[in-house]
Amino acid sequence: MRRIILAASGAVVLAALPIDHPAGAQGDPAVAPSPDTPSPMDGGSADPGDSSAWRFDGAFYAWLPGVFGRIEAHGRSAPIDLTVGDMIDLLFNQWRALDAGAHFEAHYDRFDLLVDAIGGYVKPSTSATVERLGQTVRFDARATIHFVLAEFGLGYRVGEWSIAGRRRPMSLGLLAGARYYHIGNDITATRAGPSSERELSAESVVNWADPFGGVRWEIPVLDSLAWDFRSDIGGFGAGSDLSYSLVSSFRWWLPTSWRTQPWLGLGYKLVAFDYEISGESAINTQMRGPWLGAGIDF
């Protein structure tokens, strides 16, 4: 009987290799593998010609980030200071905040190919300032931020170390790829104070991509619980002036006898970027907060 065990994360994936259990003739008891036969978990390698060397993981997750920074649209700016608690309030206040994400990884030998995408919107109330006739005027503003973040990466596990009593090894890997951003900003403002004035509005939509490089690791805390971590940095003027992200999570594999291995994940995700377009529109934002997901290894 062949059983494939894959350790993977909604944001970080560092995988174990397949283990073969040869069986005896029909009707005979299963023949245990020889203690002298190297196991992939103990440092042995899978046969590259065996299709089982391919392993996959898919997951869906929700992210509740606080949003901090400043957005500008055609010379009008608004600070954003939205905590995780504020995000929860907006979520239950006429669905003024919502997002959803998906993650998929394919693995062959020590190579990992990942695709991750999340999209959503936030509609906070804030304040804005504009220059009118040489004076700074304050406005009460309603800002809407639409976002899509999609990343594509190729990873390589440079090292794997087996731990006694653990099905998955501790592993360390490198990662390189690109992250695509779509950010839409809408600001509608009404002048604060006793005097009334017509509403002012502005909007901007920006799309760009940043190359990035980073590291990731997995540490099996228990046989069914692992700590995954991934961090990267990028931009460097190719898109953003600077961008960076990190994902730290714990994954718990459900106690099942299925060939596919379902798991639940809980962690923390941060994405930050500083991007400017032609001096007219700019986004300097950090999004950070907890995420919750569920996935399956197969």
C-alpha positions as CSV (number, residue, x, y, z in Angstrom):
1,M,0.0,0.0,0.0
2,R,1.3,3.4,-0.9
3,R,0.6,6.4,1.3
4,I,1.7,9.9,0.4
5,I,2.2,12.3,3.3
6,L,2.6,15.9,2.4
7,A,3.1,18.8,4.7
8,A,1.9,22.1,3.3
9,S,0.6,25.5,4.4
10,G,-1.8,28.1,3.0
11,A,1.0,30.5,2.9
12,V,4.2,28.3,3.4
13,V,4.8,24.8,2.0
14,L,7.8,22.6,2.9
15,A,7.0,19.0,2.1
16,A,8.0,15.5,3.3
17,L,8.6,12.8,0.7
18,P,6.5,9.6,0.0
19,I,7.0,6.4,2.0
20,D,6.5,3.0,0.3
21,H,5.2,0.0,2.2
22,P,5.6,-3.2,0.2
23,A,3.0,-5.8,0.7
24,G,3.2,-9.6,0.6
25,A,1.3,-12.0,-1.7
26,Q,-2.5,-11.8,-1.6
27,G,-3.7,-13.4,1.6
28,D,-0.3,-13.2,3.2
29,P,0.5,-10.6,5.9
30,A,2.2,-7.4,4.8
31,V,5.9,-7.6,4.7
32,A,7.5,-4.9,6.8
33,P,10.3,-2.9,5.0
34,S,13.8,-3.9,5.9
35,P,15.4,-1.7,8.6
36,D,18.4,-1.3,6.3
37,T,16.2,0.2,3.5
38,P,16.6,4.0,3.5
39,S,13.2,5.8,3.9
40,P,12.7,9.2,2.3
41,M,11.8,10.5,5.7
42,D,15.2,9.4,6.9
43,G,17.1,11.0,4.1
44,G,16.4,8.6,1.3
45,S,15.1,9.9,-2.0
46,A,12.1,9.0,-4.1
47,D,12.5,7.5,-7.5
48,P,12.3,10.4,-10.0
49,G,10.6,8.2,-12.5
50,D,7.8,7.4,-10.0
51,S,4.7,9.5,-10.6
52,S,4.2,9.5,-6.8
53,A,7.2,11.9,-6.5
54,W,4.6,14.6,-7.4
55,R,2.7,15.9,-4.3
56,F,0.0,18.6,-4.1
57,D,-1.7,20.8,-1.6
58,G,-4.7,23.1,-1.9
59,A,-6.3,25.3,0.7
60,F,-8.9,28.1,1.2
61,Y,-8.5,30.8,3.8
62,A,-9.8,34.1,5.2
63,W,-7.6,37.0,6.3
64,L,-8.6,39.7,8.8
65,P,-5.9,42.4,8.3
66,G,-5.6,45.7,9.9
67,V,-4.8,48.4,7.3
68,F,-2.4,51.2,8.2
69,G,-0.8,53.9,6.1
70,R,-1.9,56.6,3.6
71,I,-3.6,56.6,0.2
72,E,-3.5,59.5,-2.3
73,A,-5.6,60.1,-5.4
74,H,-4.9,63.1,-7.6
75,G,-3.4,65.3,-4.9
76,R,-6.0,64.3,-2.2
77,S,-4.9,62.1,0.6
78,A,-6.4,60.2,3.4
79,P,-4.7,58.4,6.3
80,I,-5.8,54.8,7.0
81,D,-5.7,53.5,10.6
82,L,-7.9,50.4,10.6
83,T,-7.2,47.9,13.4
84,V,-8.2,44.2,13.3
85,G,-11.0,45.1,15.7
86,D,-12.2,47.8,13.3
87,M,-12.1,45.2,10.5
88,I,-14.3,42.9,12.5
89,D,-16.7,45.8,13.2
90,L,-16.8,46.6,9.5
91,L,-17.4,42.9,8.6
92,F,-20.5,42.8,10.8
93,N,-21.6,46.3,9.8
94,Q,-23.4,45.7,6.4
95,W,-20.4,43.7,5.1
96,R,-18.2,46.8,4.8
97,A,-15.1,44.5,4.8
98,L,-14.7,41.1,3.2
99,D,-12.0,38.9,1.6
100,A,-11.3,35.4,0.6
101,G,-8.1,33.6,-0.6
102,A,-6.9,30.3,-2.1
103,H,-3.5,28.6,-2.1
104,F,-2.1,25.8,-4.2
105,E,1.2,24.1,-4.3
106,A,2.8,21.4,-6.4
107,H,6.0,19.6,-5.4
108,Y,8.5,17.4,-7.1
109,D,11.6,16.2,-5.3
110,R,13.0,19.3,-3.5
111,F,11.2,21.8,-5.8
112,D,8.0,23.6,-4.8
113,L,5.8,25.6,-7.1
114,L,3.2,27.9,-5.4
115,V,0.3,30.0,-6.4
116,D,-1.6,32.2,-3.9
117,A,-4.4,34.7,-4.5
118,I,-6.6,36.8,-2.2
119,G,-9.1,39.6,-3.0
120,G,-11.4,41.8,-1.0
121,Y,-12.5,45.3,-0.1
122,V,-12.5,47.6,3.0
123,K,-14.8,50.6,3.4
124,P,-13.6,52.6,6.4
125,S,-14.5,56.2,7.4
126,T,-11.6,58.5,7.8
127,S,-10.5,62.1,7.3
128,A,-8.8,63.9,4.3
129,T,-7.1,67.2,3.7
130,V,-6.8,69.3,0.5
131,E,-5.3,72.6,-0.4
132,R,-7.9,75.2,-1.3
133,L,-6.9,78.8,-2.1
134,G,-3.6,78.4,-0.2
135,Q,-5.2,76.9,2.9
136,T,-5.4,73.4,4.2
137,V,-9.0,72.3,4.5
138,R,-10.1,69.2,6.5
139,F,-12.8,66.9,5.2
140,D,-14.7,64.0,6.6
141,A,-14.0,61.2,4.1
142,R,-15.3,57.8,3.1
143,A,-12.6,55.6,1.6
144,T,-13.1,52.4,-0.3
145,I,-10.1,50.2,-0.9
146,H,-10.4,47.2,-3.4
147,F,-7.4,44.9,-3.5
148,V,-6.2,41.7,-5.2
149,L,-2.9,40.2,-4.3
150,A,-1.6,37.2,-6.3
151,E,1.8,35.6,-6.0
152,F,3.7,33.0,-8.0
153,G,6.9,31.4,-6.6
154,L,9.4,28.7,-7.1
155,G,11.0,27.2,-4.0
156,Y,13.9,24.8,-3.3
157,R,14.4,23.0,0.0
158,V,18.1,23.2,0.7
159,G,18.0,21.0,3.7
160,E,15.8,18.4,5.5
161,W,16.5,16.9,8.9
162,S,14.5,14.0,10.4
163,I,13.4,14.3,14.0
164,A,12.8,11.2,16.2
165,G,9.1,10.5,16.6
166,R,8.0,12.9,13.8
167,R,6.5,11.9,10.5
168,R,7.7,15.1,8.8
169,P,11.3,16.4,8.8
170,M,12.4,19.9,9.8
171,S,13.2,21.7,6.5
172,L,14.7,25.0,5.3
173,G,14.1,26.4,1.8
174,L,14.7,29.4,-0.5
175,L,11.9,31.1,-2.5
176,A,11.9,33.4,-5.5
177,G,8.9,34.8,-7.5
178,A,6.7,37.7,-8.1
179,R,3.7,39.3,-6.5
180,Y,0.9,41.1,-8.4
181,Y,-1.1,43.9,-6.9
182,H,-4.3,45.5,-7.9
183,I,-5.4,48.4,-5.7
184,G,-8.4,50.6,-6.3
185,N,-8.9,53.7,-4.1
186,D,-12.1,55.8,-4.0
187,I,-12.4,58.8,-1.7
188,T,-15.5,60.9,-1.2
189,A,-15.2,63.8,1.2
190,T,-17.5,66.5,2.7
191,R,-16.0,69.5,4.3
192,A,-15.9,69.4,8.1
193,G,-17.2,72.3,10.1
194,P,-20.3,74.6,10.2
195,S,-20.0,75.7,6.6
196,S,-21.3,73.4,3.9
197,E,-19.7,72.6,0.6
198,R,-20.4,70.2,-2.2
199,E,-18.7,66.8,-2.0
200,L,-15.3,66.2,-3.5
201,S,-14.4,62.8,-4.9
202,A,-11.4,61.2,-6.4
203,E,-10.5,57.7,-7.5
204,S,-7.5,55.8,-8.8
205,V,-6.7,52.2,-9.9
206,V,-3.1,50.9,-9.9
207,N,-1.7,47.6,-11.0
208,W,1.9,46.5,-10.7
209,A,4.1,43.5,-9.9
210,D,7.1,43.1,-7.6
211,P,9.9,40.5,-7.8
212,F,10.8,39.0,-4.4
213,G,13.1,36.6,-2.8
214,G,12.8,35.0,0.6
215,V,13.2,32.1,3.0
216,R,10.9,29.6,4.6
217,W,11.0,26.7,7.0
218,E,8.9,24.1,8.7
219,I,9.4,22.7,12.2
220,P,7.3,19.7,13.3
221,V,6.3,20.7,16.9
222,L,4.3,17.5,17.3
223,D,3.7,14.5,15.0
224,S,0.4,16.2,13.8
225,L,1.3,19.8,14.4
226,A,3.8,21.9,12.4
227,W,5.0,25.5,12.6
228,D,5.6,27.1,9.1
229,F,7.2,30.4,8.4
230,R,7.9,32.4,5.2
231,S,9.3,35.8,4.7
232,D,10.3,37.8,1.6
233,I,11.4,41.2,0.4
234,G,11.1,42.8,-3.0
235,G,10.2,45.7,-5.2
236,F,13.5,47.6,-5.3
237,G,12.0,50.1,-7.8
238,A,10.8,47.5,-10.3
239,G,7.3,48.1,-9.1
240,S,7.1,49.3,-5.5
241,D,10.0,51.2,-4.0
242,L,10.0,48.5,-1.4
243,S,7.7,45.6,-0.5
244,Y,7.9,42.8,2.0
245,S,5.7,40.1,3.6
246,L,5.7,37.3,6.1
247,V,3.4,34.4,7.0
248,S,3.7,32.5,10.2
249,S,1.3,29.6,10.8
250,F,0.5,26.5,12.7
251,R,-1.1,23.5,10.9
252,W,-2.8,20.6,12.6
253,W,-3.5,17.4,10.6
254,L,-6.8,15.8,11.5
255,P,-6.6,12.3,12.9
256,T,-7.9,10.3,9.9
257,S,-6.9,7.1,8.1
258,W,-7.6,8.7,4.6
259,R,-5.0,8.7,1.9
260,T,-5.5,12.4,1.6
261,Q,-4.6,14.4,4.7
262,P,-6.9,17.3,5.7
263,W,-5.6,20.0,8.0
264,L,-6.6,23.2,9.7
265,G,-4.4,26.3,9.9
266,L,-4.2,29.4,12.1
267,G,-1.6,32.1,11.6
268,Y,-0.5,35.7,11.0
269,K,0.1,37.4,7.7
270,L,1.7,40.7,6.9
271,V,2.0,42.5,3.5
272,A,3.5,46.0,3.1
273,F,4.3,48.1,0.1
274,D,5.3,51.7,-0.9
275,Y,4.2,52.5,-4.4
276,E,3.9,55.8,-6.3
277,I,2.4,56.6,-9.7
278,S,3.6,59.8,-11.5
279,G,3.4,61.9,-8.3
280,E,-0.4,61.9,-8.6
281,S,-1.4,58.7,-6.8
282,A,0.5,56.9,-4.1
283,I,-0.1,54.0,-1.7
284,N,2.0,53.4,1.4
285,T,0.2,50.7,3.2
286,Q,0.8,47.8,5.6
287,M,-1.8,45.1,6.0
288,R,-1.4,42.7,8.9
289,G,-3.6,40.4,10.9
290,P,-4.6,36.8,11.6
291,W,-5.8,34.3,9.0
292,L,-7.7,31.0,9.3
293,G,-7.8,28.3,6.7
294,A,-8.4,24.6,5.8
295,G,-6.5,22.5,3.3
296,I,-5.9,19.0,2.1
297,D,-2.7,17.2,1.1
298,F,-2.8,14.6,-1.7
